[in-house]
């Protein structure tokens, strides 16, 4: 069963080793503020990797945004506030992985 009213946007970040804790906190805060600045962002969540499995491939932080649908996500991607944040983030990123999906409770 697909929940077509919501779209999850997962962003995994691998920050550069030289990032300070203050800069990291600033970037997390600025990312969180996009929910207030861009219509259609229903929810924002963030957390550092705490898995003991060692399968994180170097990704340290996970950001999850929930949108009202693909249209809202598309507005977010081209919104000036998002684009400005991406430019602020880029110098501190080693790698980023983005994955969008519609949540499903049951396969098929």
KOLNU-793854 format. One record per residue: residue number from 1; y, x, z of N, C-alpha, C in turn. Coordinates in nm, 3 decimals, padded with zeros to 5 digits. Layout:
N
{atom NUM,{Y,X,Z},{Y,X,Z},{Y,X,Z}}
...
END
This chain:
108
{atom 1,{-00.119,00.084,00.000},{00.000,00.000,00.000},{00.124,00.088,00.000}}
{atom 2,{00.208,00.077,-00.100},{00.329,00.156,-00.110},{00.446,00.083,-00.048}}
{atom 3,{00.523,00.154,00.032},{00.645,00.098,00.089},{00.759,00.131,-00.006}}
{atom 4,{00.785,00.043,-00.102},{00.882,00.074,-00.207},{01.026,00.072,-00.158}}
{atom 5,{01.049,00.023,-00.037},{01.187,00.018,00.012},{01.232,00.149,00.075}}
{atom 6,{01.142,00.245,00.089},{01.180,00.372,00.150},{01.127,00.487,00.067}}
{atom 7,{01.202,00.593,00.063},{01.161,00.714,-00.006},{01.185,00.830,00.088}}
{atom 8,{01.084,00.912,00.111},{01.097,01.029,00.198},{01.129,01.150,00.112}}
{atom 9,{01.221,01.230,00.161},{01.266,01.353,00.094},{01.246,01.466,00.195}}
{atom 10,{01.143,01.548,00.172},{01.108,01.657,00.263},{01.166,01.787,00.209}}
{atom 11,{01.234,01.862,00.294},{01.290,01.992,00.257},{01.237,02.095,00.356}}
{atom 12,{01.157,02.189,00.307},{01.107,02.298,00.390},{01.188,02.423,00.358}}
{atom 13,{01.237,02.487,00.463},{01.323,02.604,00.446},{01.260,02.728,00.508}}
{atom 14,{01.276,02.838,00.438},{01.239,02.970,00.487},{01.371,03.048,00.491}}
{atom 15,{01.430,03.053,00.610},{01.559,03.121,00.624},{01.542,03.272,00.623}}
{atom 16,{01.644,03.341,00.579},{01.641,03.487,00.576},{01.635,03.543,00.718}}
{atom 17,{01.574,03.658,00.733},{01.558,03.720,00.865},{01.691,03.747,00.934}}
{atom 18,{01.796,03.774,00.859},{01.925,03.810,00.918},{02.008,03.695,00.971}}
{atom 19,{01.958,03.572,00.959},{02.037,03.458,01.005},{02.047,03.460,01.158}}
{atom 20,{02.168,03.436,01.207},{02.186,03.430,01.353},{02.151,03.291,01.403}}
{atom 21,{02.126,03.279,01.531},{02.095,03.147,01.587},{02.216,03.054,01.576}}
{atom 22,{02.337,03.111,01.585},{02.459,03.030,01.570},{02.472,02.976,01.428}}
{atom 23,{02.446,03.059,01.328},{02.454,03.014,01.189},{02.345,02.911,01.161}}
{atom 24,{02.227,02.934,01.213},{02.117,02.839,01.196},{02.155,02.704,01.254}}
{atom 25,{02.207,02.703,01.375},{02.249,02.578,01.441},{02.359,02.509,01.360}}
{atom 26,{02.450,02.585,01.306},{02.558,02.529,01.223},{02.501,02.461,01.099}}
{atom 27,{02.406,02.527,01.032},{02.347,02.471,00.911},{02.267,02.344,00.941}}
{atom 28,{02.192,02.345,01.050},{02.117,02.225,01.088},{02.214,02.110,01.116}}
{atom 29,{02.322,02.140,01.188},{02.422,02.038,01.218},{02.484,01.982,01.088}}
{atom 30,{02.524,02.072,00.999},{02.585,02.027,00.873},{02.489,01.944,00.790}}
{atom 31,{02.362,01.983,00.789},{02.261,01.904,00.718},{02.254,01.765,00.779}}
{atom 32,{02.251,01.757,00.911},{02.240,01.628,00.980},{02.358,01.536,00.949}}
{atom 33,{02.475,01.595,00.924},{02.595,01.516,00.899},{02.595,01.448,00.762}}
{atom 34,{02.506,01.489,00.673},{02.499,01.424,00.542},{02.463,01.276,00.554}}
{atom 35,{02.392,01.240,00.660},{02.358,01.099,00.682},{02.484,01.015,00.699}}
{atom 36,{02.585,01.070,00.766},{02.710,00.997,00.787},{02.799,00.999,00.662}}
{atom 37,{02.780,01.100,00.579},{02.872,01.121,00.466},{02.825,01.060,00.335}}
{atom 38,{02.695,01.029,00.326},{02.641,00.982,00.198},{02.572,00.848,00.218}}
{atom 39,{02.618,00.745,00.147},{02.554,00.614,00.160},{02.409,00.618,00.113}}
{atom 40,{02.327,00.537,00.176},{02.187,00.526,00.135},{02.091,00.615,00.210}}
{atom 41,{02.144,00.710,00.290},{02.056,00.791,00.374},{02.027,00.709,00.498}}
{atom 42,{01.905,00.664,00.508},{01.865,00.576,00.617},{01.837,00.654,00.745}}
{atom 43,{01.774,00.772,00.732},{01.737,00.848,00.850},{01.735,00.997,00.818}}
{atom 44,{01.765,01.079,00.918},{01.757,01.224,00.909},{01.676,01.273,01.028}}
{atom 45,{01.581,01.363,01.001},{01.505,01.428,01.108},{01.495,01.577,01.076}}
{atom 46,{01.485,01.657,01.180},{01.469,01.801,01.164},{01.380,01.854,01.275}}
{atom 47,{01.309,01.960,01.243},{01.233,02.030,01.346},{01.183,02.163,01.294}}
{atom 48,{01.170,02.259,01.387},{01.112,02.388,01.350},{00.959,02.377,01.346}}
{atom 49,{00.897,02.465,01.270},{00.752,02.467,01.264},{00.693,02.506,01.399}}
{atom 50,{00.600,02.428,01.448},{00.532,02.458,01.574},{00.380,02.456,01.556}}
{atom 51,{00.333,02.458,01.433},{00.189,02.453,01.407},{00.123,02.585,01.446}}
{atom 52,{00.010,02.579,01.516},{-00.063,02.701,01.550},{-00.158,02.746,01.439}}
{atom 53,{-00.165,02.672,01.328},{-00.264,02.701,01.224},{-00.231,02.823,01.139}}
{atom 54,{-00.103,02.863,01.133},{-00.066,02.977,01.052},{-00.067,02.949,00.903}}
{atom 55,{-00.049,02.824,00.864},{-00.052,02.786,00.723},{00.086,02.749,00.670}}
{atom 56,{00.191,02.790,00.739},{00.327,02.751,00.703},{00.384,02.830,00.586}}
{atom 57,{00.316,02.935,00.542},{00.359,03.017,00.429},{00.501,03.069,00.446}}
{atom 58,{00.543,03.088,00.570},{00.676,03.143,00.599},{00.786,03.039,00.614}}
{atom 59,{00.757,02.913,00.590},{00.858,02.809,00.607},{00.875,02.783,00.757}}
{atom 60,{01.000,02.785,00.801},{01.029,02.778,00.944},{01.085,02.644,00.989}}
{atom 61,{01.146,02.569,00.899},{01.217,02.447,00.934},{01.182,02.336,00.836}}
{atom 62,{01.168,02.215,00.891},{01.142,02.097,00.809},{01.255,01.995,00.830}}
{atom 63,{01.309,01.947,00.721},{01.411,01.843,00.723},{01.354,01.724,00.647}}
{atom 64,{01.365,01.606,00.706},{01.316,01.486,00.639},{01.429,01.384,00.634}}
{atom 65,{01.458,01.339,00.514},{01.555,01.233,00.495},{01.482,01.112,00.439}}
{atom 66,{01.517,00.995,00.488},{01.462,00.871,00.436},{01.574,00.798,00.365}}
{atom 67,{01.545,00.757,00.243},{01.643,00.687,00.160},{01.602,00.543,00.139}}
{atom 68,{01.698,00.462,00.101},{01.673,00.322,00.070},{01.593,00.305,-00.059}}
{atom 69,{01.570,00.411,-00.132},{01.493,00.408,-00.256},{01.535,00.523,-00.345}}
{atom 70,{01.477,00.529,-00.464},{01.504,00.638,-00.557},{01.651,00.642,-00.599}}
{atom 71,{01.712,00.526,-00.614},{01.853,00.521,-00.652},{01.942,00.587,-00.548}}
{atom 72,{01.914,00.559,-00.421},{01.993,00.620,-00.313},{01.971,00.771,-00.308}}
{atom 73,{01.845,00.815,-00.331},{01.815,00.958,-00.336},{01.892,01.025,-00.450}}
{atom 74,{01.899,00.958,-00.563},{01.969,01.014,-00.678},{02.119,01.026,-00.652}}
{atom 75,{02.175,00.928,-00.581},{02.316,00.936,-00.542},{02.336,01.057,-00.450}}
{atom 76,{02.247,01.074,-00.354},{02.252,01.187,-00.260},{02.250,01.321,-00.334}}
{atom 77,{02.158,01.334,-00.431},{02.142,01.462,-00.501},{02.268,01.508,-00.573}}
{atom 78,{02.348,01.414,-00.620},{02.468,01.450,-00.697},{02.597,01.429,-00.618}}
{atom 79,{02.584,01.385,-00.493},{02.702,01.357,-00.411},{02.774,01.487,-00.377}}
{atom 80,{02.908,01.489,-00.383},{02.985,01.612,-00.354},{02.954,01.671,-00.215}}
{atom 81,{02.928,01.588,-00.115},{02.897,01.640,00.019},{02.765,01.716,00.018}}
{atom 82,{02.666,01.665,-00.056},{02.537,01.735,-00.066},{02.553,01.865,-00.143}}
{atom 83,{02.623,01.859,-00.253},{02.642,01.980,-00.336},{02.716,02.089,-00.258}}
{atom 84,{02.815,02.050,-00.180},{02.889,02.146,-00.098},{02.798,02.206,00.009}}
{atom 85,{02.713,02.123,00.069},{02.620,02.174,00.170},{02.521,02.272,00.109}}
{atom 86,{02.469,02.242,-00.008},{02.375,02.332,-00.076},{02.438,02.470,-00.097}}
{atom 87,{02.564,02.472,-00.135},{02.632,02.601,-00.153},{02.648,02.676,-00.021}}
{atom 88,{02.666,02.603,00.087},{02.677,02.662,00.220},{02.541,02.717,00.266}}
{atom 89,{02.434,02.650,00.227},{02.299,02.685,00.268},{02.240,02.802,00.188}}
{atom 90,{02.267,02.807,00.059},{02.204,02.903,-00.032},{02.204,03.048,00.017}}
{atom 91,{02.315,03.101,00.069},{02.313,03.242,00.108},{02.216,03.275,00.221}}
{atom 92,{02.167,03.175,00.291},{02.081,03.196,00.407},{01.934,03.162,00.381}}
{atom 93,{01.904,03.117,00.261},{01.768,03.075,00.227},{01.691,03.183,00.154}}
{atom 94,{01.570,03.211,00.202},{01.479,03.294,00.127},{01.409,03.208,00.022}}
{atom 95,{01.358,03.093,00.067},{01.290,02.998,-00.022},{01.311,02.857,00.030}}
{atom 96,{01.295,02.763,-00.059},{01.301,02.621,-00.022},{01.196,02.547,-00.103}}
{atom 97,{01.136,02.446,-00.041},{01.040,02.360,-00.108},{01.084,02.216,-00.083}}
{atom 98,{01.093,02.138,-00.189},{01.135,01.998,-00.177},{01.023,01.910,-00.230}}
{atom 99,{00.995,01.803,-00.155},{00.886,01.712,-00.190},{00.930,01.571,-00.155}}
{atom 100,{00.928,01.482,-00.253},{00.965,01.342,-00.232},{00.840,01.255,-00.246}}
{atom 101,{00.832,01.151,-00.164},{00.719,01.059,-00.176},{00.754,00.924,-00.116}}
{atom 102,{00.679,00.824,-00.162},{00.685,00.691,-00.101},{00.571,00.684,00.001}}
{atom 103,{00.602,00.655,00.127},{00.497,00.649,00.229},{00.395,00.538,00.199}}
{atom 104,{00.270,00.570,00.221},{00.161,00.475,00.202},{00.072,00.476,00.326}}
{atom 105,{00.033,00.359,00.366},{-00.056,00.347,00.481},{-00.202,00.363,00.443}}
{atom 106,{-00.236,00.322,00.322},{-00.376,00.325,00.278},{-00.383,00.382,00.138}}
{atom 107,{-00.485,00.462,00.108},{-00.500,00.514,-00.028},{-00.534,00.402,-00.126}}
{atom 108,{-00.493,00.425,-00.251},{-00.529,00.331,-00.356},{-00.441,00.220,-00.375}}
END
